[in-house]
Amino acid sequence: MGLTARVLAIDAGNSKTDVAIVSSDGEVLSTARGGGFRPPAVGLDTAMTTLTHTVTQALSTAGLTTVDHVSACLANADFPVEEDQLAAALQARGWGTTVTVRNDTFAILRAGVTEPRGVAVVCGAGINCVGMRPDGRTARFPALGRVSGDWGGGWGLSEEALWHAARAEDGRGRHTALAHTLPAHFGLPSMYALIEALHLGAVEQSRRHELTPVLFATAADGDPVARTIVERQADEVVAMAVVALTRLDLLDEPTPVLLGGGVLAARHAQLDGRIAEVLSDRAPKATPQVVTAGPVLGAALLGLDTVAADKGAQERLRAHFGA
């Protein structure tokens, strides 16, 4: 692909999709934002229809109908077979001559490094980890929740906090201020009232994610149970990172460990401090850093890697996104 090659970069998460059209010299020709990409929930055809609206908008704004390469980082692409299926679906749309599909965690990793080398742990609604080397080797986890050995993320943390709070109130567990702070967030007097409200739908189950910041605030106020939950989350982040570093033979080399997702981007002091402490002990040469750049930047950089763009193009692209 020559200097005129154009990349369609897609970062499609569960809640939103960002698209960018980028030339091989790093110029951003257009961007667009659309709805989430959730094939497991709505079916592949419906998910692709939603994605098509966003991509068509970006292509139209750039005055294009096709590009040279599509670099797509997609939620729910958890296994290589799913990446292949999604790549075939994108290829069928005719948006680009070539298509590469990766799990969306790779976008966060690439957004935070100057070369495709490092490990990323994302802790948002769930938790995931990937790693990559310039030679193409990768490390990854299924990241399907407890069934694949995962623990934590915003949804898991809220569930854990509710469990401890319920047991504290009825006497089965240790005392914790969570028994008061969690229901108080919804203006309720007790855990019993909150459990009833969740069960009967007076409080939507989808609002449980609001309890994760309450957990961290309760931990910051010194509650021992809340602090234990936060420490466990930090330990899980480090465990995933160390396994990925080990698989890629990077444990003994200076390597960035990128931290992304809403839970980690919130910069909770106890969580940050525990991650730094445990990572320093288990992987002394690893350097943790929080990624604040939008993941679509990572998808675009992965696309520039594919079309063999130079460093200047990467720097121009980063400057556009303020990274």
Secondary structure, 3 states (H helix, E strand, C coil): CCCCCEEEEEEECCCEEEEEEEECCCCEEEEEEEECCCHHHHCHHHHHHHHHHHHHHHHHHCCCCCEEEEEEEECCCCCHHHHHHHHHHHHHCCCEEEEEEEECHHHHHHHCCCCCCEEEEEECCCEEEEEECCCCCEEECCCCCHHHCCCCHHHHHHHHHHHHHHHHHHCCCCCCCHHHHHHHHCCCCCHHHHHHHHHHCCCCHHHHHHHHHHHHHHHHCCCHHHHHHHHHHHHHHHHHHHHHHHHCCCCCCCEEEEEECHHHHCCCHHHHHHHHHHHHHHCCCEEEEECCCCHHHHHHHHHHHHCCCCHHHHHHHHHHCCC
